[in-house]
């Protein structure tokens, strides 16, 4: 009786260890899947149009350059692209609120402040210039010429 009890105990222990090994393997697979999904999410966020925050830092090929040299300016996406296009065709410099309104967005304080932040980054990147009294205009050289950074 003691022998059969010890045999059953040994069998239960082996069975439990085998189950632990299986669970460890499944846990390792799940952790690897989480790691891959996290990398995929980060990559998609980088490439997605979340106001282009990180995407704009990526180099892009300049279609005007036959040798495929990267443009010195960051890529534009979303509102930034729309703002640059609007200012490139505008007859005069515009304020952040005017740009928000022209793009058909509600001119709430948060939208205007967000646009002002984007516009300032576009100034830093060389796409726009900031004139007196919070007016923004397209930077010199953007329409088909070499970009030139301008001070505020």
C-alpha positions in Angstrom: 0.0 0.0 0.0 2.8 2.5 0.8 4.5 1.5 -2.4 1.5 2.2 -4.6 0.9 5.4 -2.7 4.5 6.5 -3.4 4.1 5.4 -7.1 0.9 7.5 -7.4 2.7 10.5 -5.8 5.6 10.1 -8.2 3.2 9.9 -11.1 1.3 13.0 -9.9 4.6 14.9 -9.4 5.8 14.0 -12.9 2.4 15.0 -14.3 2.5 18.3 -12.5 6.1 19.0 -13.7 5.0 18.2 -17.3 2.1 20.6 -17.0 4.5 23.3 -15.6 6.8 22.7 -18.6 3.8 23.1 -21.0 2.7 26.2 -19.3 6.2 27.7 -19.4 6.3 27.0 -23.1 2.9 28.6 -23.6 3.9 31.6 -21.5 7.1 32.0 -23.5 5.1 31.9 -26.8 2.6 34.5 -25.4 5.4 36.8 -24.2 7.0 36.5 -27.7 3.7 37.4 -29.3 3.3 40.4 -27.0 6.8 41.5 -27.9 6.1 41.2 -31.6 2.7 43.0 -31.3 4.3 45.8 -29.3 6.9 46.3 -32.0 4.2 46.2 -34.7 2.1 48.8 -32.8 5.1 51.1 -32.3 6.0 50.8 -36.0 2.4 51.5 -37.1 2.2 54.5 -34.8 5.5 55.7 -36.3 4.1 55.4 -39.8 0.5 56.4 -39.0 -0.7 59.9 -39.3 -0.8 60.8 -35.6 -0.2 64.4 -36.6 3.0 63.1 -38.2 5.0 63.6 -35.0 7.5 60.9 -35.5 6.9 60.2 -39.2 8.1 63.7 -40.1 11.5 62.9 -38.7 12.0 60.1 -41.3 14.0 61.0 -44.4 12.1 60.9 -47.7 13.2 60.6 -51.3 13.0 63.8 -53.2 11.0 63.1 -56.4 12.8 66.0 -58.1 16.2 64.4 -57.6 16.9 61.7 -60.2 19.5 60.1 -58.0 17.1 59.6 -55.1 18.9 61.8 -52.6 16.9 62.4 -49.5 15.3 65.7 -49.0 16.7 67.8 -46.2 13.2 68.6 -45.0 11.1 66.1 -43.0 8.1 64.4 -44.6 4.8 66.1 -44.1 1.6 64.3 -43.1 -1.8 65.2 -41.9 -2.5 68.7 -40.6 1.1 69.8 -41.2 0.9 68.9 -44.9 -2.4 70.7 -45.2 -1.1 73.8 -43.4 2.0 74.0 -45.6 -0.2 73.5 -48.7 -2.5 76.2 -47.5 0.2 78.7 -46.7 2.0 77.9 -50.0 -1.1 79.1 -51.9 -2.2 81.8 -49.5 -1.9 85.4 -50.7 -0.7 86.6 -47.2 0.7 85.2 -44.0 -1.9 83.7 -41.7 -2.5 83.2 -38.0 -2.9 79.7 -36.4 -6.7 80.4 -35.8 -7.2 81.3 -39.5 -5.4 78.1 -40.6 -7.5 76.0 -38.3 -10.7 77.6 -39.7 -9.5 77.3 -43.3 -8.8 73.6 -42.8 -12.4 73.2 -41.6 -11.6 72.3 -38.0 -13.4 73.8 -35.1 -11.5 76.9 -33.8 -11.5 75.8 -30.2 -8.6 76.9 -28.0 -7.1 73.4 -28.0 -7.2 73.1 -31.8 -5.6 76.5 -32.2 -2.9 75.8 -29.7 -2.2 72.4 -31.3 -1.9 74.1 -34.7 0.3 76.8 -33.3 2.6 74.1 -31.9 2.6 72.3 -35.3 3.3 75.5 -37.1 6.2 76.3 -34.8 7.7 72.9 -35.5 7.3 73.6 -39.2 9.3 76.8 -38.7 12.0 74.8 -36.9 12.0 72.2 -39.7 12.4 74.9 -42.3 9.0 74.6 -44.0 7.6 77.9 -42.7 8.7 81.2 -41.3 7.1 83.1 -38.4 6.5 86.7 -38.9 5.6 89.4 -36.4 2.5 89.1 -34.4 2.1 85.4 -34.8 1.7 85.3 -38.5 3.0 82.3 -40.4 4.1 82.1 -44.1 5.8 79.6 -46.4 9.6 79.7 -46.0 11.7 81.0 -48.8 12.8 78.3 -51.3 10.1 75.8 -50.5 8.2 76.1 -53.8 10.7 74.1 -56.0 13.9 75.6 -54.6 16.5 74.5 -52.1 15.1 75.1 -48.6 16.6 77.9 -46.5 16.1 78.2 -42.8 14.9 81.5 -41.6 15.0 83.0 -38.1 11.8 84.0 -36.3 
